[in-house]
Amino acid sequence: MTKEDRTKYQVYSALAMLLAGVALSVAGFLVPPVGEISDSVLWFFAQCLIYAGSIFGVSIYVQSKFTELKEEMSKRS
């Protein structure tokens, strides 16, 4: 698996988790009792946000550190 494929799968899975969380949250408003969301729905939505944030945040952090390392190595050469 190439790096581009892995990144693509990470982004797609993070977006799918966000969509699932939003869809379940909206469904929570529509089922009886209307307008009240269960704690389990809120927990699932929080987990979706954490997963998506970790995918995007970790990849951005790692890419920035690699860029800094490359710049440092090129300065020393």
PANURO-552785 format. One record per atom (N, C-alpha, C): residue number from 0; z, y, x; atom name; residue in three letters. Coordinates in steps of 0.001 Angstrom, whole numbers. Layout:
// PANURO-552785
> n_w_v_u_atom_res
> NUM_Z_Y_X_CA_ALA .
...
This chain:
// PANURO-552785
> n_w_v_u_atom_res
> 0_0_-1170_849_N_MET .
> 0_0_0_0_CA_MET .
> 0_0_1240_900_C_MET .
> 1_-873_2158_608_N_THR .
> 1_-950_3366_1412_CA_THR .
> 1_102_4379_941_C_THR .
> 2_304_5384_1778_N_LYS .
> 2_1294_6415_1452_CA_LYS .
> 2_884_7185_194_C_LYS .
> 3_-416_7420_38_N_GLU .
> 3_-896_8151_-1140_CA_GLU .
> 3_-657_7349_-2415_C_GLU .
> 4_-884_6032_-2348_N_ASP .
> 4_-634_5180_-3513_CA_ASP .
> 4_842_5174_-3879_C_ASP .
> 5_1691_5067_-2875_N_ARG .
> 5_3131_5049_-3124_CA_ARG .
> 5_3584_6360_-3759_C_ARG .
> 6_3089_7463_-3246_N_THR .
> 6_3441_8771_-3797_CA_THR .
> 6_2945_8896_-5229_C_THR .
> 7_1738_8404_-5480_N_LYS .
> 7_1177_8462_-6824_CA_LYS .
> 7_2027_7645_-7801_C_LYS .
> 8_2451_6455_-7399_N_TYR .
> 8_3294_5630_-8260_CA_TYR .
> 8_4653_6280_-8510_C_TYR .
> 9_5198_6926_-7500_N_GLN .
> 9_6478_7609_-7672_CA_GLN .
> 9_6361_8742_-8693_C_GLN .
> 10_5309_9532_-8571_N_VAL .
> 10_5123_10650_-9495_CA_VAL .
> 10_4894_10140_-10909_C_VAL .
> 11_4071_9121_-11054_N_TYR .
> 11_3810_8574_-12386_CA_TYR .
> 11_5069_7980_-13007_C_TYR .
> 12_5865_7285_-12223_N_SER .
> 12_7082_6699_-12774_CA_SER .
> 12_8088_7784_-13151_C_SER .
> 13_8178_8841_-12350_N_ALA .
> 13_9088_9945_-12672_CA_ALA .
> 13_8640_10652_-13948_C_ALA .
> 14_7339_10878_-14092_N_LEU .
> 14_6842_11517_-15312_CA_LEU .
> 14_7039_10621_-16531_C_LEU .
> 15_6848_9314_-16353_N_ALA .
> 15_7069_8381_-17457_CA_ALA .
> 15_8535_8384_-17883_C_ALA .
> 16_9445_8439_-16921_N_MET .
> 16_10866_8489_-17259_CA_MET .
> 16_11209_9785_-17997_C_MET .
> 17_10627_10900_-17562_N_LEU .
> 17_10874_12163_-18263_CA_LEU .
> 17_10358_12102_-19694_C_LEU .
> 18_9154_11568_-19867_N_LEU .
> 18_8594_11456_-21217_CA_LEU .
> 18_9426_10524_-22089_C_LEU .
> 19_9889_9421_-21527_N_ALA .
> 19_10730_8491_-22289_CA_ALA .
> 19_12037_9157_-22698_C_ALA .
> 20_12632_9908_-21796_N_GLY .
> 20_13878_10599_-22115_CA_GLY .
> 20_13710_11641_-23194_C_GLY .
> 21_12641_12409_-23108_N_VAL .
> 21_12388_13434_-24121_CA_VAL .
> 21_12078_12779_-25466_C_VAL .
> 22_11265_11714_-25444_N_ALA .
> 22_10914_11034_-26691_CA_ALA .
> 22_12155_10443_-27367_C_ALA .
> 23_13022_9826_-26589_N_LEU .
> 23_14229_9252_-27179_CA_LEU .
> 23_15168_10340_-27684_C_LEU .
> 24_15226_11463_-26994_N_SER .
> 24_16074_12565_-27450_CA_SER .
> 24_15564_13150_-28763_C_SER .
> 25_14255_13315_-28873_N_VAL .
> 25_13675_13819_-30125_CA_VAL .
> 25_13907_12807_-31241_C_VAL .
> 26_13733_11531_-30936_N_ALA .
> 26_13978_10495_-31943_CA_ALA .
> 26_15435_10497_-32382_C_ALA .
> 27_16332_10850_-31470_N_GLY .
> 27_17747_10920_-31818_CA_GLY .
> 27_18042_11969_-32874_C_GLY .
> 28_17244_13030_-32897_N_PHE .
> 28_17421_14059_-33926_CA_PHE .
> 28_16886_13611_-35281_C_PHE .
> 29_15913_12710_-35281_N_LEU .
> 29_15211_12368_-36507_CA_LEU .
> 29_15811_11199_-37286_C_LEU .
> 30_16602_10361_-36630_N_VAL .
> 30_17185_9207_-37317_CA_VAL .
> 30_18559_9594_-37881_C_VAL .
> 31_18986_8892_-38930_N_PRO .
> 31_20293_9222_-39510_CA_PRO .
> 31_21420_8976_-38524_C_PRO .
> 32_22418_9789_-38459_N_PRO .
> 32_22575_11081_-39127_CA_PRO .
> 32_21677_12127_-38471_C_PRO .
> 33_20876_12785_-39289_N_VAL .
> 33_19874_13737_-38806_CA_VAL .
> 33_20557_14894_-38098_C_VAL .
> 34_20013_15254_-36926_N_GLY .
> 34_20530_16381_-36167_CA_GLY .
> 34_21674_16050_-35239_C_GLY .
> 35_22078_14803_-35182_N_GLU .
> 35_23177_14401_-34312_CA_GLU .
> 35_22675_13356_-33324_C_GLU .
> 36_22908_13592_-32048_N_ILE .
> 36_22432_12682_-31015_CA_ILE .
> 36_23594_11823_-30535_C_ILE .
> 37_23327_10540_-30408_N_SER .
> 37_24346_9591_-29946_CA_SER .
> 37_24626_9812_-28460_C_SER .
> 38_25815_9444_-28042_N_ASP .
> 38_26176_9556_-26625_CA_ASP .
> 38_25276_8701_-25742_C_ASP .
> 39_24864_7553_-26246_N_SER .
> 39_24006_6679_-25439_CA_SER .
> 39_22644_7304_-25208_C_SER .
> 40_22135_8063_-26181_N_VAL .
> 40_20850_8751_-26009_CA_VAL .
> 40_20991_9838_-24953_C_VAL .
> 41_22076_10564_-24999_N_LEU .
> 41_22310_11603_-23993_CA_LEU .
> 41_22485_10996_-22604_C_LEU .
> 42_23154_9857_-22528_N_TRP .
> 42_23333_9174_-21248_CA_TRP .
> 42_21986_8742_-20684_C_TRP .
> 43_21126_8154_-21533_N_PHE .
> 43_19808_7713_-21088_CA_PHE .
> 43_18981_8905_-20617_C_PHE .
> 44_19025_10013_-21354_N_PHE .
> 44_18273_11197_-20956_CA_PHE .
> 44_18772_11745_-19619_C_PHE .
> 45_20075_11730_-19417_N_ALA .
> 45_20631_12182_-18134_CA_ALA .
> 45_20156_11282_-16992_C_ALA .
> 46_20109_9975_-17225_N_GLN .
> 46_19631_9049_-16195_CA_GLN .
> 46_18152_9291_-15886_C_GLN .
> 47_17366_9601_-16906_N_CYS .
> 47_15949_9916_-16694_CA_CYS .
> 47_15799_11168_-15830_C_CYS .
> 48_16617_12182_-16111_N_LEU .
> 48_16557_13412_-15318_CA_LEU .
> 48_16990_13164_-13875_C_LEU .
> 49_18014_12366_-13693_N_ILE .
> 49_18484_12055_-12342_CA_ILE .
> 49_17415_11299_-11569_C_ILE .
> 50_16778_10319_-12210_N_TYR .
> 50_15728_9545_-11546_CA_TYR .
> 50_14561_10442_-11138_C_TYR .
> 51_14080_11247_-12082_N_ALA .
> 51_12951_12122_-11777_CA_ALA .
> 51_13323_13142_-10700_C_ALA .
> 52_14517_13682_-10781_N_GLY .
> 52_14958_14631_-9757_CA_GLY .
> 52_15075_14000_-8394_C_GLY .
> 53_15525_12766_-8360_N_SER .
> 53_15652_12099_-7058_CA_SER .
> 53_14287_11790_-6471_C_SER .
> 54_13341_11396_-7299_N_ILE .
> 54_11991_11116_-6809_CA_ILE .
> 54_11368_12383_-6230_C_ILE .
> 55_11411_13467_-6982_N_PHE .
> 55_10791_14701_-6521_CA_PHE .
> 55_11590_15341_-5393_C_PHE .
> 56_12901_15366_-5506_N_GLY .
> 56_13736_16025_-4509_CA_GLY .
> 56_13740_15325_-3170_C_GLY .
> 57_13861_14015_-3166_N_VAL .
> 57_13900_13262_-1913_CA_VAL .
> 57_12561_13343_-1203_C_VAL .
> 58_11466_13202_-1933_N_SER .
> 58_10155_13244_-1278_CA_SER .
> 58_9875_14626_-687_C_SER .
> 59_10264_15678_-1379_N_ILE .
> 59_10059_17031_-853_CA_ILE .
> 59_10927_17250_378_C_ILE .
> 60_12166_16790_346_N_TYR .
> 60_13068_16941_1477_CA_TYR .
> 60_12544_16189_2705_C_TYR .
> 61_12120_14964_2503_N_VAL .
> 61_11627_14155_3627_CA_VAL .
> 61_10359_14766_4206_C_VAL .
> 62_9450_15208_3360_N_GLN .
> 62_8221_15820_3855_CA_GLN .
> 62_8511_17087_4654_C_GLN .
> 63_9453_17899_4195_N_SER .
> 63_9775_19127_4930_CA_SER .
> 63_10420_18806_6275_C_SER .
> 64_11267_17780_6333_N_LYS .
> 64_11894_17406_7605_CA_LYS .
> 64_10870_16847_8585_C_LYS .
> 65_9920_16051_8095_N_PHE .
> 65_8871_15542_8970_CA_PHE .
> 65_8010_16679_9509_C_PHE .
> 66_7735_17671_8675_N_THR .
> 66_6956_18827_9115_CA_THR .
> 66_7706_19591_10197_C_THR .
> 67_9006_19786_10003_N_GLU .
> 67_9812_20463_11021_CA_GLU .
> 67_9826_19674_12329_C_GLU .
> 68_9956_18364_12223_N_LEU .
> 68_9966_17513_13410_CA_LEU .
> 68_8636_17571_14151_C_LEU .
> 69_7535_17543_13428_N_LYS .
> 69_6215_17631_14052_CA_LYS .
> 69_6044_18968_14768_C_LYS .
> 70_6496_20048_14128_N_GLU .
> 70_6393_21366_14747_CA_GLU .
> 70_7229_21445_16021_C_GLU .
> 71_8423_20877_15991_N_GLU .
> 71_9299_20864_17168_CA_GLU .
> 71_8671_20060_18295_C_GLU .
> 72_8098_18919_17952_N_MET .
> 72_7466_18071_18979_CA_MET .
> 72_6249_18760_19584_C_MET .
> 73_5469_19462_18762_N_SER .
> 73_4291_20145_19282_CA_SER .
> 73_4682_21326_20172_C_SER .
> 74_5808_21967_19908_N_LYS .
> 74_6282_23068_20742_CA_LYS .
> 74_6724_22551_22118_C_LYS .
> 75_7302_21370_22168_N_ARG .
> 75_7766_20811_23430_CA_ARG .
> 75_6649_20238_24277_C_ARG .
> 76_5526_19926_23668_N_SER .
> 76_4412_19326_24414_CA_SER .
> 76_3613_20338_25174_C_SER .
